[in-house]
Amino acid sequence: MLRLPKGAIRPRKAVLQMAPYAPPTSGRLGKLRLDFNENTVGCSPRVMEFLCSKLTPELLSVYPDYREVKDTLAAHFHVDPSQFVLTNGTDEAIQVFINTYVDDGNDVLQLAPSYAMYRFYAEVAGASIREVRYIPPDLQFPIDELLDAICPETRAVLISNPNNPTGALATVTQIERILKRARRAVVLIDEAYFEFCGITALPLLEQFPNLFVSRTFSKVYGMAAMRVGCLFSHAANITYIHKAQSPYSVNMLAALAAREAVRDQAFIQNYVAEVLAARELLCVGLEKLGIRYAPSSANFVLGYFGKRAAAVRDGLREHAILVRDRTHEIRGAVRITAGTREQIRRLLHELQEIL
């Protein structure tokens, strides 16, 4: 534990006990980035054209006004503007969700392995965290185990759907079962990878007042650096979410970029089709190399490389290809983003040489 200087004020106990989270984000530009599940070709050209043509000194000098942006996004997501807030990426969506509903010592239930920010913000809040683990080797959604774990004391349930890093998918019927079992808890369904599977809980918002859904523009929309997302729920819930959120947490450029991004659905549809073809090519290639993998409904595949995982990661990096080593969570596992078919052919060629 870090030693505090004499006279320093000790942080809260929950913060002292947390493990730091430091993703390997440095030195990635110019490489084939198959490690963070980003869009590997970039955002829509319309977004770049819009930002370059509309950026003015006046726009930068005025506090954000989200009304027109929210109207456009509401029409795109088929919700009322009162049913969502703009957030600084999915990370802020998780943070404000936790800040609004979770107190020190509350029972929070999540799946494991999953997105690290669920535990991060729950730990900051001082919550009591329980985990339901995905079952290897297929790592499919553990619906029965999760339902059994929900108890009257459960305050919040956090689910990535499809799940990162396993790629597992919960069906709408399974989500409904969870919402019914957890009526005394708030349930967050993080749909960061929705576009690659088409399964969403958004139509359930009115039926289940304990449901929250998050979306991001960091993945398929290719805007990870802009930091913009959405948190959806019943309008009454969003009123409380607004109270717990900074009024200007999303910068205006990010908001305008999101508005323009959803207007170019041809770009999104073409990219999704390419990714799904690349994912199939990746799975076939791994099979030919004798590498088992977990079935995925997202834009990545988790492969089991055993004791060779670190060598694969390092060997690919030497050829300017980045993948994500997940052996700290799943023995021998490496997560590979499915970009384009050309990118996957390059990856498989280098993998064959390494193995």
C-alpha positions in Angstrom: 0.0 0.0 0.0 1.2 3.5 -0.9 2.7 5.3 2.1 1.1 8.7 2.8 3.3 11.7 3.7 3.2 13.0 7.2 0.1 15.1 7.8 -1.7 13.8 4.7 -5.5 13.0 5.0 -6.3 9.3 4.5 -8.8 8.5 1.7 -11.9 6.6 2.4 -11.4 2.9 3.4 -13.1 1.7 0.1 -10.6 3.7 -2.0 -7.6 2.4 0.1 -8.7 -1.2 -0.5 -9.2 -0.9 -4.2 -6.8 -2.3 -6.7 -5.8 0.4 -9.3 -7.1 0.0 -12.8 -4.5 0.9 -15.5 -5.4 -0.3 -19.0 -2.5 -0.6 -21.4 -3.5 2.4 -23.6 -0.1 3.9 -24.4 1.8 3.4 -27.7 -1.2 2.1 -29.7 -1.4 4.6 -32.5 0.0 3.3 -35.8 -0.5 -0.4 -34.9 -3.2 -2.8 -35.8 -5.4 -2.3 -32.7 -7.2 -5.6 -32.1 -7.1 -5.2 -28.3 -9.8 -2.8 -27.1 -12.7 -3.8 -29.4 -12.7 -0.4 -31.0 -13.9 0.3 -34.6 -10.7 -0.5 -36.5 -11.4 1.7 -39.5 -12.5 4.9 -37.7 -15.7 6.9 -37.5 -18.0 7.9 -40.3 -16.5 10.4 -42.7 -19.6 12.5 -42.1 -18.6 13.0 -38.5 -15.2 14.3 -39.5 -16.7 16.6 -42.1 -19.3 17.9 -39.7 -16.8 18.7 -37.0 -14.3 20.4 -39.4 -17.0 22.5 -41.0 -19.0 23.5 -37.9 -16.3 24.1 -35.3 -16.3 27.8 -34.5 -14.9 30.0 -31.7 -18.5 30.7 -30.6 -19.4 27.0 -30.3 -16.4 26.4 -28.1 -17.2 29.4 -25.8 -20.7 28.4 -24.9 -21.8 25.8 -22.4 -23.4 22.8 -24.1 -27.1 22.8 -25.1 -28.2 19.2 -25.7 -31.8 19.7 -26.8 -31.4 19.2 -30.5 -28.9 16.3 -30.0 -31.2 14.5 -27.6 -34.2 14.9 -30.0 -32.1 13.3 -32.8 -30.9 10.5 -30.6 -34.3 9.8 -29.1 -35.7 9.3 -32.6 -32.8 7.0 -33.5 -33.2 4.9 -30.3 -37.1 5.0 -30.4 -37.4 6.5 -27.0 -38.7 9.8 -25.6 -36.0 12.4 -24.8 -37.1 12.2 -21.1 -36.0 8.5 -21.0 -32.3 9.0 -21.3 -29.3 11.2 -20.4 -26.1 11.8 -22.4 -23.1 10.5 -20.5 -19.3 10.8 -20.8 -19.0 7.3 -22.3 -20.4 4.2 -20.7 -18.0 4.7 -17.8 -20.0 7.8 -16.6 -23.3 5.9 -17.2 -22.1 3.2 -14.8 -20.8 5.8 -12.3 -24.0 7.9 -12.2 -26.1 4.7 -12.0 -24.1 3.5 -8.9 -24.0 7.0 -7.4 -27.8 7.3 -7.6 -28.7 3.9 -6.2 -25.9 2.3 -4.3 -24.9 3.1 -0.7 -22.0 1.9 1.4 -22.4 -1.8 2.2 -25.2 -2.4 -0.3 -25.3 -5.8 -2.1 -24.2 -5.5 -5.7 -24.2 -8.5 -8.0 -22.2 -8.8 -11.2 -20.9 -11.4 -13.5 -17.3 -12.4 -13.8 -15.2 -12.0 -15.8 -16.8 -8.8 -17.1 -16.1 -5.1 -17.7 -13.8 -3.8 -15.0 -15.6 -0.6 -14.4 -18.6 -2.3 -12.8 -16.4 -3.4 -9.9 -14.4 -0.2 -10.0 -17.4 2.1 -9.3 -19.1 -0.3 -7.0 -15.9 -0.4 -4.9 -15.6 3.4 -4.9 -19.2 3.4 -3.5 -18.1 1.0 -0.7 -20.6 -1.7 -1.9 -20.5 -5.4 -1.0 -19.8 -7.1 -4.3 -20.7 -10.6 -5.2 -19.9 -12.3 -8.5 -21.5 -15.1 -10.6 -18.9 -16.6 -12.8 -19.2 -17.7 -16.4 -18.6 -21.4 -16.8 -15.7 -22.5 -19.0 -15.0 -23.6 -21.7 -18.0 -22.1 -23.6 -18.6 -19.3 -21.1 -22.2 -18.9 -22.0 -24.6 -16.7 -20.0 -25.1 -18.4 -16.5 -28.8 -17.6 -16.2 -29.7 -20.1 -13.5 -26.7 -19.3 -11.4 -27.5 -15.6 -11.6 -31.1 -16.0 -10.7 -30.1 -18.1 -7.7 -27.7 -15.4 -6.5 -30.3 -12.6 -6.5 -31.7 -12.2 -3.0 -34.0 -9.6 -1.2 -30.9 -7.7 -0.1 -29.6 -7.2 -3.6 -29.5 -3.5 -4.5 -28.0 -3.6 -8.0 -27.3 -6.1 -10.8 -24.8 -5.1 -13.5 -24.7 -7.1 -16.8 -22.7 -6.6 -20.0 -24.8 -7.9 -22.9 -23.0 -9.2 -25.0 -20.4 -9.7 -22.3 -16.9 -8.4 -22.4 -14.6 -10.4 -22.6 -16.5 -13.6 -23.1 -18.9 -12.6 -25.9 -21.7 -14.4 -24.2 -25.3 -13.2 -24.9 -28.4 -13.1 -22.7 -31.7 -13.3 -24.5 -34.5 -10.9 -24.0 -36.5 -13.7 -22.2 -33.6 -14.2 -19.9 -33.3 -10.5 -19.1 -37.1 -10.5 -18.3 -36.5 -13.3 -15.9 -33.8 -11.4 -14.2 -35.9 -8.2 -13.9 -38.8 -10.1 -12.4 -36.5 -11.9 -9.9 -34.7 -8.6 -9.0 -37.8 -6.4 -8.5 -36.2 -4.8 -5.4 -33.0 -4.0 -7.2 -31.9 -1.8 -10.1 -30.6 -3.7 -13.1 -28.2 -2.2 -15.6 -27.9 -3.9 -19.0 -24.8 -2.5 -20.7 -25.3 -2.9 -24.5 -21.9 -1.6 -25.7 -21.9 -4.3 -28.4 -25.6 -4.2 -29.4 -25.0 -3.5 -33.1 -23.2 -6.8 -33.5 -26.0 -9.0 -32.0 -29.3 -7.0 -32.4 -30.6 -8.0 -29.0 -31.7 -5.1 -26.8 -33.7 -4.5 -23.6 -34.8 -1.0 -24.6 -38.4 -2.0 -25.4 -38.8 -3.3 -21.8 -38.3 0.2 -20.2 -41.9 0.9 -19.6 -42.7 -2.6 -18.4 -39.9 -2.8 -15.9 -39.3 0.3 -13.8 -36.1 -1.2 -12.3 -34.4 -1.5 -15.8 -31.5 0.7 -17.0 -29.8 0.3 -20.4 -26.5 1.9 -21.5 -25.2 2.4 -25.0 -21.8 3.8 -26.2 -20.4 5.5 -29.3 -16.9 4.1 -28.5 -17.3 0.8 -30.3 -19.2 0.5 -33.6 -19.4 4.3 -34.1 -15.6 4.6 -33.9 -15.6 7.6 -31.4 -13.8 6.2 -28.4 -11.7 9.3 -28.0 -14.9 11.5 -27.9 -16.2 9.8 -24.7 -20.0 9.9 -25.3 -22.8 7.4 -24.4 -26.4 7.2 -23.2 -28.1 5.9 -20.1 -31.8 4.9 -20.6 -34.6 4.2 -18.1 -38.1 5.1 -17.2 -38.5 8.9 -17.3 -39.0 9.1 -13.5 -35.7 7.3 -12.9 -33.9 9.6 -15.3 -35.1 12.6 -13.2 -33.1 11.2 -10.3 -30.1 10.3 -12.6 -30.0 14.0 -13.7 -29.8 15.0 -10.0 -26.7 12.8 -9.5 -25.0 13.9 -12.8 -22.9 16.9 -13.6 -25.0 19.1 -16.0 -22.2 19.5 -18.6 -20.3 16.2 -18.4 -20.5 15.6 -22.1 -18.6 18.2 -24.2 -20.6 19.7 -27.1 -18.3 18.4 -29.8 -18.9 14.8 -28.6 -22.6 15.4 -28.5 -22.7 16.9 -32.0 -20.5 14.0 -33.3 -23.0 11.5 -31.8 -25.9 13.2 -33.6 -24.1 13.1 -36.9 -22.9 9.5 -36.4 -26.4 8.1 -36.1 -27.4 9.8 -39.3 -25.0 7.7 -41.3 -26.5 4.3 -40.8 -25.2 3.0 -44.1 -21.7 3.4 -42.7 -22.6 1.5 -39.6 -24.4 -1.3 -41.4 -21.5 -1.8 -43.8 -19.0 -1.9 -41.0 -21.1 -4.4 -38.9 -21.4 -6.7 -41.9 -17.6 -6.6 -42.4 -17.0 -7.3 -38.7 -19.3 -10.3 -38.7 -17.6 -11.7 -41.8 -14.2 -11.0 -40.1 -15.4 -12.7 -36.9 -16.4 -15.8 -38.8 -13.0 -15.8 -40.6 -11.2 -15.5 -37.3 -13.1 -18.4 -35.8 -12.4 -20.6 -38.8 -8.7 -19.6 -38.7 -8.4 -20.4 -35.0 -10.0 -23.8 -35.6 -7.4 -24.6 -38.3 -4.7 -23.6 -35.9 -6.2 -26.0 -33.2 -7.1 -23.1 -30.9 -10.4 -23.4 -28.9 -12.5 -20.3 -28.5 -15.6 -19.1 -26.7 -18.7 -18.5 -29.0 -19.1 -14.7 -29.3 -22.0 -12.4 -30.2 -19.8 -9.3 -30.1 -17.0 -7.9 -32.3 -14.3 -10.0 -30.6 -13.4 -13.6 -29.9 -11.8 -15.0 -26.8 -9.3 -17.7 -27.7 -7.6 -20.3 -25.4 -3.9 -20.3 -26.1 -2.9 -22.0 -22.8 0.7 -21.5 -21.8 1.4 -19.8 -25.1 -0.8 -16.8 -24.3 2.0 -14.4 -23.3 4.1 -15.5 -26.3 1.3 -14.9 -28.7 0.6 -11.4 -27.2 4.3 -10.4 -27.3 5.0 -12.0 -30.7 2.1 -10.2 -32.3 3.2 -6.9 -30.7 6.6 -7.3 -32.4 4.7 -7.3 -35.7 2.6 -4.2 -34.7 -0.5 -6.2 -33.9 -2.1 -5.6 -30.5 -4.4 -8.2 -28.8 -5.6 -8.3 -25.1 -4.1 -10.9 -22.7 -6.9 -11.9 -20.3 -5.1 -14.7 -18.5 -5.5 -12.8 -15.2 -9.2 -13.7 -15.5 -9.3 -16.8 -17.6 -6.4 -19.2 -17.8 -4.6 -19.0 -21.2 -7.2 -16.6 -22.7 -6.4 -13.9 -25.3 -9.2 -11.6 -26.6 -9.0 -10.6 -30.3 -11.0 -7.8 -31.8 -12.6 -8.7 -35.2 -11.9 -5.8 -37.4 -11.9 -6.2 -41.2 -11.3 -9.4 -43.0 -8.0 -8.0 -44.4 -6.9 -7.3 -40.8 -7.8 -10.8 -39.6 -6.0 -12.4 -42.5 -2.9 -10.5 -41.4 -3.4 -11.6 -37.8 -3.9 -15.2 -38.7 -0.7 -15.2 -40.9 1.3 -13.9 -38.0 -0.4 -16.3 -35.5 0.6 -19.3 -37.7 4.2 -18.1 -37.7 4.2 -17.7 -33.9 2.5 -21.0 -33.1 
